[in-house]
């Protein structure tokens, strides 16, 4: 079964608590950590001189071929206010990045 489309949220919106538990979301960031033993990864982004980090539970997308330092789009449900249960996590391409109108890792607005 395909997941709901998900409402797009920037990583810092999720990390600041603007998204409710159970919500289906779509976000993106740089993969900074991955532990295959516990199916857990971390996406991060930099915004307004702050670094934001979101825990991503990857048990539903295993085997996940993680590439640390690569930008990913994550789609899933908020398991808690700090963890995303991921249902899809493709690598972002330059074309997908350009559609956002911003570089996904540095937003100094």
C-alpha positions in Angstrom: 0.0 0.0 0.0 1.3 3.4 -0.9 1.6 6.0 1.8 -0.4 9.3 1.8 1.3 12.0 -0.2 2.4 13.8 2.9 2.4 17.5 3.6 5.8 19.1 2.9 7.6 20.5 6.0 11.1 21.8 6.3 13.3 19.8 8.7 13.4 22.8 11.2 9.6 23.0 11.3 9.4 19.4 12.3 12.2 19.7 14.9 10.6 22.8 16.4 7.4 20.8 17.1 5.1 22.3 14.4 4.1 18.8 13.2 1.8 16.6 15.3 2.5 13.0 16.1 0.8 10.7 13.5 1.0 13.2 10.7 2.1 12.1 7.3 5.0 14.3 6.2 7.5 14.8 3.5 10.9 16.5 4.3 14.5 16.4 3.1 18.0 16.8 4.6 21.5 15.4 4.5 22.0 11.9 5.9 24.4 12.3 8.7 24.1 9.0 10.5 22.8 5.4 9.9 22.8 2.4 12.1 21.6 -0.8 10.3 21.5 -2.8 13.5 18.7 -0.8 14.9 17.3 0.6 11.5 17.8 4.2 12.5 19.2 7.1 10.5 19.4 10.9 11.0 18.7 13.7 8.6 20.1 17.1 9.2 19.8 20.7 7.8 21.1 24.1 8.6 18.8 27.1 8.9 19.3 30.6 10.3 22.6 29.7 12.0 21.1 26.6 13.7 21.6 22.9 12.9 18.5 20.7 13.0 18.5 16.9 13.2 15.6 14.4 12.8 15.6 10.8 13.8 14.4 8.6 10.9 13.3 5.0 11.6 14.1 2.9 8.5 12.7 -0.5 9.5 10.1 -0.3 6.7 12.6 0.5 4.0 15.3 -2.0 4.7 17.6 -2.9 3.2 18.5 0.8 3.0 21.7 1.5 1.1 22.7 4.6 3.0 25.1 7.1 1.6 26.3 9.4 4.4 26.5 13.0 3.3 23.9 12.6 0.6 20.7 14.5 0.4 17.5 12.4 0.9 13.7 13.1 0.7 11.9 11.2 3.4 8.2 10.4 3.4 6.5 8.8 6.4 4.5 9.3 9.6 5.6 11.1 12.7 6.1 8.3 15.2 6.7 11.0 17.9 7.5 14.7 17.8 11.2 13.8 17.2 11.1 10.6 15.0 9.8 9.9 11.5 8.7 6.3 10.6 10.0 6.3 7.1 8.1 4.6 4.3 10.1 6.0 1.4 13.5 7.6 1.3 14.9 8.3 -2.2 18.1 10.2 -2.9 17.4 13.8 -4.1 18.7 14.6 -7.6 19.7 18.1 -8.8 16.4 18.3 -10.7 14.4 17.7 -7.5 16.4 20.2 -5.6 15.9 22.9 -8.2 12.1 22.4 -8.0 12.2 23.6 -4.4 13.8 26.9 -5.4 16.4 26.6 -2.6 19.3 24.5 -1.8 17.9 22.1 0.8 20.7 22.3 3.3 21.2 26.1 3.7 18.2 28.3 4.1 19.2 31.7 5.6 15.9 33.5 5.2 
